Amino acid sequence: MEDSGPPRRRDSYLDRSEVNICVKYILFFTNLILFLAAAGALGLGIWIQVLKGKVVLHIVDFLFDPSIMIMCLGGSVTFLVAFFGCCGSLRENIVLLTIYHTLVSVLLFAEVALVVFVFVFYFSPETLDKLNIVPEDTLRDAIVKYRDDPDMQNLIDGIQELMDCCGVSNTESGYRDWNNNIYFNCSDLNPSHERCSVPFSCCIINPGDKINFLCGNGALERPLAEVEAVIHPEGCLYKLGVWIQRNSLIIGGSTLGIFIPQVIAICFAKQLKDQIKAQTAKWQFDRT
């Protein structure tokens, strides 16, 4: 009689786990690093806000305060998303992975929407006009509050110096936005010694020039042709548009570099969820 060999276990394939270890731990360690970095950013942002004792009352306070940006975007959002990704992958928890998958998808959609908005703003501004969306109106509030918050002032000065711009408008005469500030406006009733001036950060400083902090004096009461030799008259939104058009390929590549890792994270989370479901089904089959 032919020997059939040792008895085989029923459905021995059940011994093999359906969960891919590489997918699981790549997702875990990536989110662990993000979680720790976000926790540090969140703690730093909260500490700065406690020291400042500042209350956020307007969207401009959010957009032009570095500590709030770090706390809300770099800290809270990343902290929350990374927490679900880290715990969900480590514990092989379908609910947590579903939340992670959903949050990353929402963030990716929001980023795509932001890119589309910027594209429409610069290449099809009439569309925003029809929708009555004027980003410049919101950003001009930062001009109004320029002297109210030292952090906001430093950030605005840094942007103007970095981009060689003045004011926020999407025009070549953005420097006139500073007429909205009570310290700089040209009203006859303005007693400020900075009347009709623009901040020093608007000035053109060539290598070797002596620093003159009053270089923007009287700029608001002079025509564009006269101030071009002294300050950068273009608004920062205008300069940003020029930079985007000149560096469109670099921006496109950088955008893909941001989007692709998120798409990979979404795919990994979806794959891990499917593997966990398959493993659970095998356990249920084995018990029967």
KAURKA-V814936 format. One record per backbone hydrogen bond with DSSP energy under -1.0 kcal/mol. CO is the residue of the C=O (numbers start at 1). NH is the residue of the N-H. E is the energy in kcal/mol with one decimal. If there is no record, write none. Layout:
CO_NH_E / CO_NH_E
This chain:
11_14_-2.3 / 12_15_-2.0 / 13_16_-1.3 / 20_24_-2.3 / 21_25_-2.6 / 22_26_-2.2 / 23_27_-1.9 / 24_28_-1.9 / 25_29_-2.7 / 26_30_-1.9 / 27_31_-1.7 / 28_32_-2.1 / 29_33_-2.1 / 30_34_-1.9 / 31_35_-2.5 / 32_36_-2.3 / 33_37_-2.3 / 34_38_-2.7 / 35_39_-2.3 / 36_40_-1.9 / 37_41_-2.2 / 38_42_-2.9 / 39_43_-2.4 / 40_44_-2.3 / 41_45_-2.5 / 42_46_-2.4 / 43_47_-2.3 / 44_48_-2.3 / 45_49_-2.2 / 46_50_-2.4 / 47_51_-2.1 / 48_52_-2.4 / 49_53_-2.5 / 59_63_-2.6 / 60_64_-2.5 / 65_69_-2.2 / 66_70_-2.6 / 67_71_-2.3 / 68_72_-3.0 / 69_73_-2.1 / 69_74_-1.5 / 70_75_-1.3 / 71_76_-3.0 / 72_77_-1.9 / 73_78_-1.2 / 75_79_-3.0 / 76_80_-2.5 / 77_81_-2.5 / 78_82_-2.9 / 79_83_-1.8 / 80_84_-1.8 / 81_85_-2.1 / 82_86_-2.9 / 83_87_-2.6 / 84_88_-2.3 / 85_89_-1.8 / 86_90_-2.0 / 87_91_-2.6 / 88_93_-1.9 / 93_97_-2.1 / 94_98_-2.2 / 95_99_-2.2 / 96_100_-2.4 / 97_101_-3.0 / 98_102_-2.4 / 99_103_-2.7 / 100_104_-2.5 / 101_105_-1.7 / 102_106_-2.4 / 103_107_-2.5 / 104_108_-2.4 / 105_109_-2.3 / 106_110_-2.5 / 107_111_-2.3 / 108_112_-2.3 / 109_113_-2.5 / 110_114_-2.1 / 111_115_-2.2 / 112_116_-2.5 / 113_117_-2.5 / 114_118_-2.5 / 115_119_-2.3 / 116_120_-2.7 / 117_121_-2.7 / 118_122_-1.9 / 119_123_-2.5 / 120_124_-2.1 / 124_127_-1.5 / 125_129_-1.8 / 126_130_-1.9 / 127_131_-1.4 / 128_133_-2.8 / 134_137_-1.1 / 135_139_-2.1 / 136_140_-2.0 / 138_141_-1.0 / 139_142_-1.5 / 140_144_-1.7 / 141_145_-1.8 / 143_146_-1.2 / 145_148_-1.1 / 149_153_-2.6 / 150_154_-2.6 / 151_155_-2.1 / 152_156_-2.7 / 153_157_-2.6 / 154_158_-2.3 / 155_159_-2.3 / 156_160_-2.6 / 157_161_-2.4 / 158_162_-2.3 / 159_163_-2.6 / 160_165_-1.6 / 167_236_-2.1 / 169_238_-1.4 / 171_235_-2.6 / 173_176_-1.5 / 174_177_-2.3 / 175_178_-1.5 / 176_179_-1.7 / 177_180_-2.2 / 178_181_-1.3 / 181_185_-2.4 / 184_196_-1.9 / 187_190_-1.6 / 192_195_-1.3 / 194_197_-2.1 / 196_220_-2.4 / 199_202_-1.9 / 200_203_-1.8 / 202_232_-3.0 / 206_209_-2.3 / 212_215_-1.6 / 214_217_-1.7 / 216_219_-1.8 / 219_222_-1.4 / 223_226_-1.0 / 223_227_-1.4 / 224_228_-1.4 / 227_230_-1.7 / 227_231_-2.9 / 230_204_-2.9 / 233_175_-1.9 / 234_166_-3.1 / 235_239_-2.4 / 236_240_-2.4 / 237_241_-2.0 / 238_242_-2.0 / 239_243_-2.4 / 240_244_-2.5 / 241_245_-2.2 / 242_246_-1.8 / 243_247_-1.6 / 247_251_-2.6 / 248_252_-2.5 / 249_253_-2.4 / 250_254_-2.5 / 251_255_-2.6 / 252_256_-2.1 / 253_257_-2.0 / 254_258_-1.2 / 255_259_-2.5 / 256_260_-3.0 / 259_263_-2.3 / 260_264_-2.7 / 261_265_-2.3 / 262_266_-2.3 / 263_267_-2.4 / 264_268_-2.8 / 265_269_-2.5 / 266_270_-2.4 / 267_271_-2.7 / 268_272_-2.9 / 269_273_-2.2 / 270_274_-2.1 / 271_275_-2.2 / 272_276_-2.4 / 273_277_-2.3 / 274_278_-2.2 / 275_279_-2.4 / 276_280_-2.5 / 277_281_-2.2 / 278_282_-1.8 / 279_283_-2.0 / 280_284_-2.1 / 281_285_-2.1 / 282_286_-2.5 / 283_287_-1.9 / 284_288_-1.0
